[in-house]
Amino acid sequence: MSVVMRMQPDINYIIQESLKGDKIYVEILLKRLNPVIFKNIYTYWSPSDPLTQDLQQEGYMIILQSLKDFDTDRKVHFLQYVKIRLYYFYKDYFKKSIKNDALSMDHLYETGRELISDCRDQLTSIILKEEEDSLHKCIDELSEKEQMIISLFYFRRLSIQEIADKLGIKYRAVINIKSNAVRKLRRKMSKLLFQ
């Protein structure tokens, strides 16, 4: 029996006991999920940043809340559920912390690409593939103009002004359409991931 196969029932047992409220197993689960927490933190902050300890505690709070919120009847593994919640928590926290920084979307794009290329374990790869497929489905549901602006801004990396010039529409209109499209995508992705 391989090491991976021996470890899998172990984490599943820890999760089951944690979901039942066993405090000892909850502590064990928090420690076992530390690498997931730090992977997300280090995507946006340096290990020497004094904020990392607070962010670790925030991660623990997300896991504890996930234990309360998790619906065992859903066809989603708890690890997948908690990894998605942690990923979006740290991503949103980072975006809020640099709200006025015009380069934030470029940084998120680059770190997102690094995150995808760094995935090694099978579970993470499956989650990212499902998220990518879900994102493409959600993009397909946007209007033609929204799809065009999302594509030009995030995939072709054109500036807002370049998009406005290319499409012959006002700068402010591009910003509004992009913001609405991103809002729609977040809503649609949340429904798909947490339904």
ZIBEL-V611520 format. One record per backbone hydrogen bond with DSSP energy under -1.0 kcal/mol. CO is the residue of the C=O (numbers start at 0). NH is the residue of the N-H. Records with the same first field share a line. If there is no record, write none. Layout:
CO = NH ; NH
This chain:
1 = 5
2 = 6
3 = 7
6 = 10
7 = 11
8 = 12
9 = 13
10 = 14
11 = 15
12 = 16
13 = 17
14 = 18
15 = 19
16 = 21
17 = 20
21 = 25
22 = 26
23 = 27
24 = 28
25 = 29
26 = 30
27 = 31
28 = 32
30 = 33
32 = 36
33 = 37
34 = 38
35 = 39
36 = 40
37 = 41
40 = 43 ; 44
45 = 48
48 = 51
50 = 54
51 = 55
52 = 56
53 = 57
54 = 58
55 = 59
56 = 60
57 = 61
58 = 62
59 = 63
60 = 64
61 = 65
62 = 66
63 = 67
64 = 68
65 = 69
70 = 73
76 = 80
77 = 81
78 = 82
79 = 83
80 = 84
81 = 85
82 = 86
83 = 87
84 = 88
85 = 89
86 = 90
87 = 91
88 = 92
89 = 93
90 = 94
91 = 95
92 = 96
93 = 97
95 = 98
97 = 100
100 = 103
102 = 106
103 = 107
104 = 108
105 = 109
106 = 110
107 = 111
108 = 112
109 = 113
110 = 114
111 = 115
112 = 116
113 = 117
120 = 124
121 = 125
122 = 126
123 = 127
124 = 128
125 = 129
126 = 130
127 = 131
128 = 132
129 = 133
130 = 134
131 = 135
132 = 136
133 = 137
134 = 138
135 = 139
138 = 141
142 = 146
143 = 147
144 = 148
145 = 149
146 = 150
147 = 151
148 = 152
149 = 153
150 = 154 ; 155
151 = 157
158 = 162
159 = 163
160 = 164
161 = 165
162 = 166
163 = 167 ; 168
169 = 173
170 = 174
171 = 175
172 = 176
173 = 177
174 = 178
175 = 179
176 = 180
177 = 181
178 = 182
179 = 183
180 = 184
181 = 185
182 = 186
183 = 187
184 = 188
185 = 189
186 = 190
187 = 191
188 = 192
189 = 193
